[in-house]
Amino acid sequence: MRRKVLIVDDDKALLHLLRMKFEKFNDQFITLTAENGKEAEELLKSHSISLVVTDLQMPHVDGFALLALLTKNYPDIPVIVMTAHGRTKTEAVVKSKGAARYIEKPVVVETLAKEIIEELKRESEGGSLHNASLEMFIQLIEMEQKTCTIRVTDKKSEKFGVLFFIEGDLYNARINDLQGVEAAYVVFSWDQVSIAIENDCPSMEKKIEDDLQGILLEAMRLKDEAAAGSEEAFAEEGAEHAEAIHEKDEPTEIPIELLIQNKFESEFGENNWLKEINKDNSWDNLINAFQAFGNIFDSGLLKAAYIKKGQERETILMPIGKETVAISVYAKCDTDRLIQELIS
């Protein structure tokens, strides 16, 4: 999903020039424009804006008032201030008010574009995930007590939401101008999402006091109610799910299961540790979540995961290419030795 950049200035000629020149960057961001802070506020309510570039001197609602509004209600949206009336202390003042960057006019288009692209990269500095389980990922954020800003895009509706975590505690959620627990319910009800992680969270007032598990359960209940009330939506979702499974099940030249079976037999001979080996993409969401946290904590690529349920048989998961292989073993086996041999 391309990000939307809002440029606010009362100079119509400059807005026209930037719209025209920024067309070459359409693969990275879309440009929206407003002639003053009041128009900008209305666009913020109706569009998912990722970054704002604003002049300071404007009629009706000037850049200082817009910056204050963004800092209070949209703290995740970075602001680049540009002005033709720069003074020695102007840059320090606007940055103390929450601006991310400051440039003086006349604006060099290529320089402004570079500033915008660099600032947008921060949205996913901690990594990104596609088709991941949002519920599982959020629970891991809570468990690890991580401070971060999570940007979530719903692939079906292309809606965009933001979750704010401080030390694993959900402080706020936002979809356009909707905030708090109501916004969290909507974000957590999305099924097919892309997730971008920023390794920081702006200071803010805590607007969500509800328990995270309670919010997740309520979101699931609301989602179930919506699904029950729309058979057409249910059928469409089922068709998409079937198509996704079909795409994942494309055959490989050499069966992965056979490769692992041969390795197992060559290393362990005729022992009774192994039960069965299967490709099982039902584990993909868990594997994706593990991979994400490996990226966040810089622990390297996931080679294997051991799922211990305290039962007679346990499961070792191995991500190989686009496939997830589930190796069912008896609990009596030497798990440490087995995993070491499999990943070597």
N, C-alpha and C positions, 0 to 999 in steps of 0.2 A: 504494500500500500504506500503510494507516494504521500509524503508529508505536505501539509498546507502551511504556507508562510503568508502572514498578513502584514502588508506594508501600509503604514498610516502617515499621510502627509497632505497638507492643503495645497500643495503645488501639483496641479493636474498634469502639467507637462512632464514633471519628473515621474509621476505614477505611470503615465503612458509609456515613457521611455523604459522604465524598469520592467513593466509587463512585457514589452517587446523584446528587450535584451535577455530577459530571464527565460524566454521560450526554449533556448538551447539547453536549459537545465531541467526541462520538464520530466526527464526520467528520474530526477532526484527530488524535486519538490514542485508543487503547484502554487502559483502566486495569486493571492486575493488582495484587494486594495480598499482603503477607506480614506475619506478626506478629513476626518477628525476623530477624536476619541469616542464621541457618541455613536458614530457609525460603526466604529471598531467594536464597541461593546455589544451591539446587536449581532454582528457577525460571530463574535465569541459565543453567543448563546445558541447559535444555529449551526455552527461548523466546528469540526474537530481541528483546532489550530495547534500546530506544533511549535511555532516561533513567531514573534512579533518584532517588526522593525518599525520604529516610530520617530517622527520629528518631535521636537519639544514645543515650539511656538505654533499653535493652531487655534482656530476659533472654537467656540462652544465648550468642548472638553479638550484641554491641551495634553501634551505628552506627559507632564508630571502627574496629572490626575489619572491618566490611563495607566501609567507605571504603578501608581498606588493601588488601582483596582486589580491589576494583574498580580501584584505581590500578595494581595489579600485573598482573592478568590481563585486565582489560577497560578499558584506558586510553582507549578511544574513547567510552565511555559517560559522559556528564556526570552529576554528582551534585548534587542540591539538598539541603542539610542543613536540617532544621527541628528546633527544640528549645524546650522550656519552661524549660530551665535555662541560659539564656544568661548568659554573664559577659563582662566587657569584652574579654578576649582570645580568647573562643571562636571568633568569626568569623575572626580572623587565623589561629588554629591549624588549623581545619578546611580553610580555603582553602590553607594551606601543605601540607596532607596530600592535596590534589587535588580538593577540592570546587569546583564551578563557582559555586554561589550559596548563600546562607545567609539563612534567615528565622526569626523567632522566633514561637512560639505565644503566644496563640491564632491559628490560621491563618485568614486571610480567603480563602475559596474562590476568588473571582474574581482575587485577587492571585496566588495560587499557580498558577492556570491560565495567567495571563499570563506568569509566569516560565517555566513549562513550554514554552509555545508559542514564546516568544522563544529559548529554548535549543535547541529542536528545529530552528529555522530555520537554525542554524549548519551543520546536516548538508549543506545544499545551497547554501551561500553562494557557492561557486565555480561554480554552475551545475548543471544536470542534463541527462541524456540518456536517450532511450527508444529501444529497438530499435537500439542502436549496436553496433558491433563492439568487444567488450571487448578482444580481443587487439590490435587496431590502436591503440585508445585507450591501453592500457598501454604499448605501445612508444613512443608519442609522449611519455608522461610520463617514460619513461626518457631519451629523446633530449633533452628540454628540461630534464632534471635538476631536476624540480619536487618540492617538498616539499608533501605533501598527504595527506589521508585520503580514501580512495575507498570509498563504501558501495555494494554491488552487490546488487540484488534479482533473483532468478531468477523470471521470470514464470510458468513452468510449475509449479514446486514451491512458490513463494512463500517459499523459503528466503532468508536474508539473510547476506551476508558482508562483511567489512571488510578492506581492503588498506591497509598503511601504507608510504608512500614518504618517504624523506629524501634530498633532492638526487638524485632519480631512481632511487635504490637501494631495492629491495623489502626492508624490514626485517622485516615480519611479516604474517601473514594470520590472520583469525579467523572461525570460524562457531560461534556459541554458545561452548562451552568448548574446542572443537578449535582448535589454533593451529599455526603454523609452516608448513612446506612442504606437509604433508598437506592443510591447509585451503586453501592456494593451488591445489593440484591440483583440488579440488572447484570452487572459484569459477571458475577458468579453463575448466572443462569446460562451464559453462552457456552456452547458445546465445542465448536471448531474455532480455535483461536490461534493467533500468533502472539508471542510474548517477547517484549524487549526489556532488558534489565539495566537500570542506571544505578551505579554503586554509590548512591547518595540520596538523601531525602531532605527537602527544605524544612527549616524550622516552622512549625505551625501549631495552631490550636487543635487539640484533640477533639474531633467531631464525631467519632464513633466509640461509644462506650460498651456496645454489645459484645458478647463473647464471640470469637471468630467461628468456633464450631457451630454455634447457634445460627449465625448469619449464613453459613454454608448450608445447613439443613433447611433453613427457611427458603433460600434460593432454590434448592432442589425441589422443594414442595411447590413453589410457584412455577417452576419449569414443568413439573409433572402436570399441574393443572392446565397450563397453556397447551401442552401436548395432547392432553385428553380432549380438549375443546376444539382441536383442529386435526381431523383425519387426513386432510390433504397435506398439511405440513408434516405429519408423521410419515406419510407415504413417500414424500419427497426426501425426507431425511434417511429413510430406509434405502431408497434408491442410491443416494450418494454414498451411504455406508457400504452397500454392496459393490458399487463401482470402485471404492477405495480398496476394498479387500481384493477385488479382482486384479487391480493394478499391483498390489503388493505380492500377489501369488504368482507372478511371472516366473517361469522355470529358469534355473541357472544351468550352465553347461555341465557342471559336476555337482551332484547333490551334496549340500553342506553336511547333511546328516551322515552320509557315507564317509566323508573325510574325517569327521570326528570319531565315528565308529572305528575306523581303521587305526587312528591315533590311539584311541582308548585301548584297543586290543594289543597294539604293539608295545604299549607301556605297561599294561597291567595283566595281560594274558587272560587266563580263564577264571579270574576272580568273580565274585557274585555282587560287585558293587553296582553295576549298571542295570537299570531297569529298561529305559527306552530313551530315544533321541528324536525330537520333532522340531520342525520350524513352527513357531507359535507367536504370531504377531499380536495376540491379545496382551502381551507384556510390553508392547511398544511404548505406551504412555509412561510406565515406570522406568524403562530404560532411558527415555528422553529426559525425564526428571533427574535421574542419576547423572546423565551426561551434562546437564545444565549446571548442576552443582559442582561437577568436576571442573567446569570452565570457570565458575565463580570463584572457587577456592584454589584454582590453579593446581589441581591434583592430577592433571593429565587425563588421557582417554580412558574410558571404562572398558576393561577387558572381560570381566566376569562379575557376576553378582550371585551370592548364595542366599537363597530364600529358605529360612529355617522356620518351620511351622510346628516343630515338636511332634511330628508324626512319623510313621514307619518309613515313608518316602519323603525326600527333600528335593529341591530343585536348584540347579545351577543354570543361570542365564548367561548367554554369550552373544553380544551384538557382533554380527559378521556381515559387513557390507550393509545392505538395506534390510537384512533379515535378522530376526531374533531367534536363536536356537535355545530350546528348553531341554536340559539334560536331567532326566529323572533318575535319582540314585537312592540306594537304601541308606538310611540314617547311620547304619553301623560303619560306613566307609570312612577312610581317612581323608576328610574333606580338604584339609590344607594341602596335603600332598597331591590330591587329585586336581585341584584348581591350579596349583603350580605347574603341573605337567601339561594341563590343557592349554594354558596361556603362553607356555614357553615356545 
